[in-house]
């Protein structure tokens, strides 16, 4: 398995957070709940604490909605 560190790790975390938010916002039968749960699990493994997780959740909201709240 490749070792991901530095900027690449940051991008993976951010991409996962954006994907989770995008899936959550997808209504009905097109929402891939199992993918979303797996992505959340990966984020939990990669992000050591709630403060950093909140940072990536905020970044995802800005990327997906254009609004930090």
Gaussian input, Z-matrix of N, CA and C with variables (Angstrom, degrees):
# hf/3-21g

backbone

0 1
 N
 C     1     B1
 C     2     B2     1     A1
 N     3     B3     2     A2     1     D1
 C     4     B4     3     A3     2     D2
 C     5     B5     4     A4     3     D3
 N     6     B6     5     A5     4     D4
 C     7     B7     6     A6     5     D5
 C     8     B8     7     A7     6     D6
 N     9     B9     8     A8     7     D7
 C    10    B10     9     A9     8     D8
 C    11    B11    10    A10     9     D9
 N    12    B12    11    A11    10    D10
 C    13    B13    12    A12    11    D11
 C    14    B14    13    A13    12    D12
 N    15    B15    14    A14    13    D13
 C    16    B16    15    A15    14    D14
 C    17    B17    16    A16    15    D15
 N    18    B18    17    A17    16    D16
 C    19    B19    18    A18    17    D17
 C    20    B20    19    A19    18    D18
 N    21    B21    20    A20    19    D19
 C    22    B22    21    A21    20    D20
 C    23    B23    22    A22    21    D21
 N    24    B24    23    A23    22    D22
 C    25    B25    24    A24    23    D23
 C    26    B26    25    A25    24    D24
 N    27    B27    26    A26    25    D25
 C    28    B28    27    A27    26    D26
 C    29    B29    28    A28    27    D27
 N    30    B30    29    A29    28    D28
 C    31    B31    30    A30    29    D29
 C    32    B32    31    A31    30    D30
 N    33    B33    32    A32    31    D31
 C    34    B34    33    A33    32    D32
 C    35    B35    34    A34    33    D33
 N    36    B36    35    A35    34    D34
 C    37    B37    36    A36    35    D35
 C    38    B38    37    A37    36    D36
 N    39    B39    38    A38    37    D37
 C    40    B40    39    A39    38    D38
 C    41    B41    40    A40    39    D39
 N    42    B42    41    A41    40    D40
 C    43    B43    42    A42    41    D41
 C    44    B44    43    A43    42    D42
 N    45    B45    44    A44    43    D43
 C    46    B46    45    A45    44    D44
 C    47    B47    46    A46    45    D45
 N    48    B48    47    A47    46    D46
 C    49    B49    48    A48    47    D47
 C    50    B50    49    A49    48    D48
 N    51    B51    50    A50    49    D49
 C    52    B52    51    A51    50    D50
 C    53    B53    52    A52    51    D51
 N    54    B54    53    A53    52    D52
 C    55    B55    54    A54    53    D53
 C    56    B56    55    A55    54    D54
 N    57    B57    56    A56    55    D55
 C    58    B58    57    A57    56    D56
 C    59    B59    58    A58    57    D57
 N    60    B60    59    A59    58    D58
 C    61    B61    60    A60    59    D59
 C    62    B62    61    A61    60    D60
 N    63    B63    62    A62    61    D61
 C    64    B64    63    A63    62    D62
 C    65    B65    64    A64    63    D63
 N    66    B66    65    A65    64    D64
 C    67    B67    66    A66    65    D65
 C    68    B68    67    A67    66    D66
 N    69    B69    68    A68    67    D67
 C    70    B70    69    A69    68    D68
 C    71    B71    70    A70    69    D69
 N    72    B72    71    A71    70    D70
 C    73    B73    72    A72    71    D71
 C    74    B74    73    A73    72    D72
 N    75    B75    74    A74    73    D73
 C    76    B76    75    A75    74    D74
 C    77    B77    76    A76    75    D75
 N    78    B78    77    A77    76    D76
 C    79    B79    78    A78    77    D77
 C    80    B80    79    A79    78    D78
 N    81    B81    80    A80    79    D79
 C    82    B82    81    A81    80    D80
 C    83    B83    82    A82    81    D81
 N    84    B84    83    A83    82    D82
 C    85    B85    84    A84    83    D83
 C    86    B86    85    A85    84    D84
 N    87    B87    86    A86    85    D85
 C    88    B88    87    A87    86    D86
 C    89    B89    88    A88    87    D87
 N    90    B90    89    A89    88    D88
 C    91    B91    90    A90    89    D89
 C    92    B92    91    A91    90    D90
 N    93    B93    92    A92    91    D91
 C    94    B94    93    A93    92    D92
 C    95    B95    94    A94    93    D93
 N    96    B96    95    A95    94    D94
 C    97    B97    96    A96    95    D95
 C    98    B98    97    A97    96    D96
 N    99    B99    98    A98    97    D97
 C   100   B100    99    A99    98    D98
 C   101   B101   100   A100    99    D99
 N   102   B102   101   A101   100   D100
 C   103   B103   102   A102   101   D101
 C   104   B104   103   A103   102   D102
 N   105   B105   104   A104   103   D103
 C   106   B106   105   A105   104   D104
 C   107   B107   106   A106   105   D105
 N   108   B108   107   A107   106   D106
 C   109   B109   108   A108   107   D107
 C   110   B110   109   A109   108   D108
 N   111   B111   110   A110   109   D109
 C   112   B112   111   A111   110   D110
 C   113   B113   112   A112   111   D111
 N   114   B114   113   A113   112   D112
 C   115   B115   114   A114   113   D113
 C   116   B116   115   A115   114   D114
 N   117   B117   116   A116   115   D115
 C   118   B118   117   A117   116   D116
 C   119   B119   118   A118   117   D117
 N   120   B120   119   A119   118   D118
 C   121   B121   120   A120   119   D119
 C   122   B122   121   A121   120   D120
 N   123   B123   122   A122   121   D121
 C   124   B124   123   A123   122   D122
 C   125   B125   124   A124   123   D123
 N   126   B126   125   A125   124   D124
 C   127   B127   126   A126   125   D125
 C   128   B128   127   A127   126   D126
 N   129   B129   128   A128   127   D127
 C   130   B130   129   A129   128   D128
 C   131   B131   130   A130   129   D129
 N   132   B132   131   A131   130   D130
 C   133   B133   132   A132   131   D131
 C   134   B134   133   A133   132   D132
 N   135   B135   134   A134   133   D133
 C   136   B136   135   A135   134   D134
 C   137   B137   136   A136   135   D135
 N   138   B138   137   A137   136   D136
 C   139   B139   138   A138   137   D137
 C   140   B140   139   A139   138   D138
 N   141   B141   140   A140   139   D139
 C   142   B142   141   A141   140   D140
 C   143   B143   142   A142   141   D141
 N   144   B144   143   A143   142   D142
 C   145   B145   144   A144   143   D143
 C   146   B146   145   A145   144   D144
 N   147   B147   146   A146   145   D145
 C   148   B148   147   A147   146   D146
 C   149   B149   148   A148   147   D147
 N   150   B150   149   A149   148   D148
 C   151   B151   150   A150   149   D149
 C   152   B152   151   A151   150   D150
 N   153   B153   152   A152   151   D151
 C   154   B154   153   A153   152   D152
 C   155   B155   154   A154   153   D153
 N   156   B156   155   A155   154   D154
 C   157   B157   156   A156   155   D155
 C   158   B158   157   A157   156   D156
 N   159   B159   158   A158   157   D157
 C   160   B160   159   A159   158   D158
 C   161   B161   160   A160   159   D159
 N   162   B162   161   A161   160   D160
 C   163   B163   162   A162   161   D161
 C   164   B164   163   A163   162   D162
 N   165   B165   164   A164   163   D163
 C   166   B166   165   A165   164   D164
 C   167   B167   166   A166   165   D165
 N   168   B168   167   A167   166   D166
 C   169   B169   168   A168   167   D167
 C   170   B170   169   A169   168   D168
 N   171   B171   170   A170   169   D169
 C   172   B172   171   A171   170   D170
 C   173   B173   172   A172   171   D171
 N   174   B174   173   A173   172   D172
 C   175   B175   174   A174   173   D173
 C   176   B176   175   A175   174   D174
 N   177   B177   176   A176   175   D175
 C   178   B178   177   A177   176   D176
 C   179   B179   178   A178   177   D177
 N   180   B180   179   A179   178   D178
 C   181   B181   180   A180   179   D179
 C   182   B182   181   A181   180   D180
 N   183   B183   182   A182   181   D181
 C   184   B184   183   A183   182   D182
 C   185   B185   184   A184   183   D183
 N   186   B186   185   A185   184   D184
 C   187   B187   186   A186   185   D185
 C   188   B188   187   A187   186   D186
 N   189   B189   188   A188   187   D187
 C   190   B190   189   A189   188   D188
 C   191   B191   190   A190   189   D189
 N   192   B192   191   A191   190   D190
 C   193   B193   192   A192   191   D191
 C   194   B194   193   A193   192   D192
 N   195   B195   194   A194   193   D193
 C   196   B196   195   A195   194   D194
 C   197   B197   196   A196   195   D195
 N   198   B198   197   A197   196   D196
 C   199   B199   198   A198   197   D197
 C   200   B200   199   A199   198   D198
 N   201   B201   200   A200   199   D199
 C   202   B202   201   A201   200   D200
 C   203   B203   202   A202   201   D201
 N   204   B204   203   A203   202   D202
 C   205   B205   204   A204   203   D203
 C   206   B206   205   A205   204   D204

   B1=1.4466
   B2=1.5276
   B3=1.2994
   B4=1.4611
   B5=1.5205
   B6=1.3143
   B7=1.4610
   B8=1.5235
   B9=1.3103
   B10=1.4527
   B11=1.5251
   B12=1.3260
   B13=1.4606
   B14=1.5221
   B15=1.3062
   B16=1.4534
   B17=1.5087
   B18=1.3003
   B19=1.4713
   B20=1.5225
   B21=1.3344
   B22=1.4514
   B23=1.5285
   B24=1.3305
   B25=1.4608
   B26=1.5274
   B27=1.3139
   B28=1.4639
   B29=1.5228
   B30=1.3222
   B31=1.4601
   B32=1.5273
   B33=1.3183
   B34=1.4663
   B35=1.5239
   B36=1.3192
   B37=1.4674
   B38=1.5246
   B39=1.3193
   B40=1.4588
   B41=1.5280
   B42=1.3185
   B43=1.4659
   B44=1.5290
   B45=1.3161
   B46=1.4592
   B47=1.5253
   B48=1.3276
   B49=1.4642
   B50=1.5284
   B51=1.3245
   B52=1.4691
   B53=1.5292
   B54=1.3082
   B55=1.4684
   B56=1.5267
   B57=1.3221
   B58=1.4657
   B59=1.5254
   B60=1.3250
   B61=1.4626
   B62=1.5309
   B63=1.3187
   B64=1.4658
   B65=1.5224
   B66=1.3175
   B67=1.4680
   B68=1.5223
   B69=1.3308
   B70=1.4701
   B71=1.5255
   B72=1.3083
   B73=1.4655
   B74=1.5276
   B75=1.3106
   B76=1.4651
   B77=1.5264
   B78=1.3149
   B79=1.4582
   B80=1.5267
   B81=1.3102
   B82=1.4522
   B83=1.5029
   B84=1.3323
   B85=1.4522
   B86=1.5325
   B87=1.3130
   B88=1.4651
   B89=1.5166
   B90=1.3269
   B91=1.4594
   B92=1.5326
   B93=1.3108
   B94=1.4665
   B95=1.5293
   B96=1.3282
   B97=1.4641
   B98=1.5324
   B99=1.3139
   B100=1.4697
   B101=1.5257
   B102=1.3245
   B103=1.4695
   B104=1.5233
   B105=1.3254
   B106=1.4604
   B107=1.5295
   B108=1.3187
   B109=1.4650
   B110=1.5323
   B111=1.3224
   B112=1.4666
   B113=1.5283
   B114=1.3221
   B115=1.4674
   B116=1.5246
   B117=1.3229
   B118=1.4686
   B119=1.5245
   B120=1.3261
   B121=1.4652
   B122=1.5170
   B123=1.3374
   B124=1.4660
   B125=1.5284
   B126=1.3326
   B127=1.4636
   B128=1.5214
   B129=1.3178
   B130=1.4651
   B131=1.5267
   B132=1.3292
   B133=1.4707
   B134=1.5264
   B135=1.3256
   B136=1.4625
   B137=1.5207
   B138=1.3280
   B139=1.4633
   B140=1.5231
   B141=1.3290
   B142=1.4548
   B143=1.5282
   B144=1.3238
   B145=1.4552
   B146=1.5141
   B147=1.3300
   B148=1.4594
   B149=1.5229
   B150=1.3235
   B151=1.4657
   B152=1.5224
   B153=1.3162
   B154=1.4675
   B155=1.5256
   B156=1.3219
   B157=1.4603
   B158=1.5303
   B159=1.3188
   B160=1.4658
   B161=1.5277
   B162=1.3280
   B163=1.4631
   B164=1.5300
   B165=1.3260
   B166=1.4664
   B167=1.5288
   B168=1.3188
   B169=1.4681
   B170=1.5275
   B171=1.3291
   B172=1.4676
   B173=1.5335
   B174=1.3189
   B175=1.4702
   B176=1.5234
   B177=1.3467
   B178=1.4624
   B179=1.5197
   B180=1.3415
   B181=1.4695
   B182=1.5204
   B183=1.3249
   B184=1.4686
   B185=1.5311
   B186=1.3283
   B187=1.4759
   B188=1.5271
   B189=1.3276
   B190=1.4568
   B191=1.5164
   B192=1.3414
   B193=1.4753
   B194=1.5208
   B195=1.3208
   B196=1.4635
   B197=1.5051
   B198=1.3304
   B199=1.4522
   B200=1.5337
   B201=1.3324
   B202=1.4556
   B203=1.5298
   B204=1.3186
   B205=1.4756
   B206=1.4962
   A1=108.82
   A2=115.83
   A3=121.10
   A4=110.37
   A5=114.97
   A6=120.06
   A7=108.06
   A8=115.74
   A9=121.11
   A10=107.81
   A11=115.23
   A12=120.18
   A13=109.78
   A14=115.67
   A15=121.36
   A16=113.27
   A17=115.19
   A18=121.94
   A19=111.93
   A20=116.80
   A21=119.99
   A22=111.00
   A23=117.63
   A24=121.38
   A25=110.39
   A26=116.74
   A27=120.88
   A28=110.15
   A29=117.37
   A30=121.26
   A31=112.16
   A32=117.28
   A33=120.78
   A34=109.84
   A35=117.20
   A36=121.05
   A37=110.79
   A38=116.40
   A39=120.55
   A40=110.74
   A41=117.03
   A42=120.68
   A43=111.20
   A44=117.25
   A45=120.18
   A46=111.03
   A47=116.91
   A48=120.47
   A49=111.05
   A50=116.72
   A51=120.67
   A52=110.09
   A53=117.28
   A54=120.82
   A55=111.09
   A56=117.36
   A57=120.59
   A58=110.14
   A59=116.74
   A60=120.16
   A61=111.30
   A62=116.72
   A63=120.00
   A64=111.30
   A65=117.66
   A66=121.12
   A67=110.28
   A68=117.18
   A69=120.51
   A70=111.31
   A71=116.82
   A72=121.77
   A73=113.11
   A74=117.81
   A75=122.42
   A76=109.48
   A77=118.65
   A78=120.15
   A79=113.75
   A80=114.15
   A81=122.31
   A82=117.21
   A83=115.69
   A84=121.73
   A85=114.37
   A86=117.35
   A87=119.73
   A88=112.36
   A89=117.10
   A90=120.92
   A91=108.22
   A92=115.66
   A93=120.95
   A94=109.17
   A95=114.59
   A96=120.56
   A97=112.05
   A98=117.85
   A99=119.69
   A100=111.27
   A101=117.55
   A102=119.97
   A103=110.31
   A104=116.18
   A105=120.66
   A106=110.39
   A107=117.35
   A108=120.28
   A109=110.88
   A110=117.19
   A111=120.57
   A112=111.31
   A113=116.35
   A114=120.47
   A115=111.07
   A116=117.15
   A117=120.24
   A118=110.62
   A119=116.41
   A120=120.48
   A121=112.25
   A122=116.61
   A123=120.46
   A124=110.96
   A125=116.04
   A126=119.50
   A127=110.79
   A128=116.80
   A129=120.13
   A130=111.34
   A131=116.49
   A132=119.81
   A133=112.21
   A134=116.54
   A135=120.95
   A136=114.05
   A137=117.15
   A138=121.06
   A139=107.91
   A140=117.54
   A141=120.98
   A142=116.49
   A143=118.85
   A144=117.54
   A145=113.21
   A146=114.35
   A147=120.68
   A148=113.06
   A149=117.65
   A150=120.54
   A151=110.57
   A152=116.07
   A153=119.57
   A154=110.63
   A155=117.58
   A156=120.87
   A157=110.30
   A158=117.11
   A159=121.00
   A160=110.69
   A161=117.01
   A162=121.62
   A163=110.59
   A164=116.95
   A165=120.27
   A166=111.69
   A167=117.61
   A168=120.25
   A169=110.11
   A170=117.40
   A171=121.43
   A172=110.25
   A173=116.54
   A174=120.61
   A175=110.72
   A176=116.56
   A177=120.25
   A178=110.96
   A179=117.21
   A180=119.41
   A181=111.15
   A182=116.35
   A183=119.75
   A184=110.07
   A185=117.02
   A186=120.75
   A187=111.99
   A188=117.45
   A189=120.73
   A190=112.48
   A191=116.92
   A192=119.65
   A193=113.33
   A194=117.62
   A195=121.01
   A196=112.76
   A197=117.21
   A198=122.94
   A199=109.66
   A200=118.80
   A201=119.77
   A202=114.57
   A203=117.73
   A204=120.67
   A205=112.21
   D1=139.05
   D2=-179.60
   D3=-71.86
   D4=146.78
   D5=176.14
   D6=-92.88
   D7=123.59
   D8=-179.17
   D9=-111.19
   D10=122.93
   D11=-178.86
   D12=-140.36
   D13=173.32
   D14=173.09
   D15=60.29
   D16=-136.14
   D17=-176.93
   D18=-60.20
   D19=-38.77
   D20=179.86
   D21=-61.26
   D22=-42.22
   D23=178.37
   D24=-64.49
   D25=-41.55
   D26=176.37
   D27=-57.53
   D28=-45.44
   D29=-178.99
   D30=-65.48
   D31=-37.52
   D32=177.50
   D33=-64.54
   D34=-45.69
   D35=178.85
   D36=-60.81
   D37=-45.64
   D38=-178.91
   D39=-65.47
   D40=-42.34
   D41=179.18
   D42=-62.72
   D43=-40.47
   D44=177.41
   D45=-64.03
   D46=-43.51
   D47=179.52
   D48=-62.83
   D49=-41.75
   D50=178.07
   D51=-64.56
   D52=-43.92
   D53=-179.17
   D54=-63.26
   D55=-42.50
   D56=178.81
   D57=-59.98
   D58=-47.51
   D59=-179.67
   D60=-63.39
   D61=-42.19
   D62=179.34
   D63=-62.46
   D64=-41.24
   D65=178.70
   D66=-67.21
   D67=-41.76
   D68=178.41
   D69=-58.61
   D70=-35.27
   D71=-177.68
   D72=-82.02
   D73=-10.04
   D74=-179.34
   D75=-81.55
   D76=117.87
   D77=-176.37
   D78=-79.69
   D79=158.66
   D80=167.46
   D81=63.67
   D82=-145.97
   D83=-170.55
   D84=-70.47
   D85=-10.54
   D86=-179.51
   D87=-89.51
   D88=-1.79
   D89=178.15
   D90=-80.91
   D91=118.77
   D92=-179.41
   D93=-89.10
   D94=85.43
   D95=-175.13
   D96=-61.80
   D97=-40.69
   D98=-177.90
   D99=-66.92
   D100=-39.79
   D101=175.83
   D102=-62.61
   D103=-43.03
   D104=-179.65
   D105=-61.27
   D106=-44.43
   D107=179.58
   D108=-63.50
   D109=-40.78
   D110=178.45
   D111=-65.03
   D112=-40.40
   D113=178.32
   D114=-65.66
   D115=-39.89
   D116=175.95
   D117=-62.20
   D118=-39.68
   D119=177.15
   D120=-62.59
   D121=-41.82
   D122=177.14
   D123=-63.53
   D124=-41.75
   D125=177.85
   D126=-60.91
   D127=-41.36
   D128=178.34
   D129=-61.15
   D130=-35.34
   D131=178.17
   D132=-73.13
   D133=-35.48
   D134=-173.82
   D135=-88.74
   D136=-25.76
   D137=-175.96
   D138=-106.27
   D139=115.86
   D140=-170.93
   D141=-72.91
   D142=-20.81
   D143=-175.93
   D144=-151.99
   D145=169.53
   D146=-177.36
   D147=-64.23
   D148=-34.05
   D149=-179.04
   D150=-64.06
   D151=-46.51
   D152=179.18
   D153=-68.02
   D154=-37.98
   D155=178.00
   D156=-62.14
   D157=-40.21
   D158=177.44
   D159=-63.04
   D160=-37.60
   D161=176.84
   D162=-59.96
   D163=-46.66
   D164=-179.08
   D165=-71.39
   D166=-34.06
   D167=176.00
   D168=-64.37
   D169=-40.71
   D170=178.23
   D171=-65.48
   D172=-44.51
   D173=178.28
   D174=-60.03
   D175=-38.62
   D176=178.52
   D177=-66.01
   D178=-42.70
   D179=178.57
   D180=-60.79
   D181=-41.38
   D182=178.77
   D183=-63.48
   D184=-43.43
   D185=-178.43
   D186=-66.81
   D187=-38.94
   D188=-174.37
   D189=-86.67
   D190=-40.61
   D191=-173.82
   D192=-109.94
   D193=-17.11
   D194=-175.10
   D195=80.53
   D196=7.47
   D197=-177.73
   D198=-131.71
   D199=130.92
   D200=-178.29
   D201=-73.65
   D202=-12.32
   D203=-177.53
   D204=-101.56

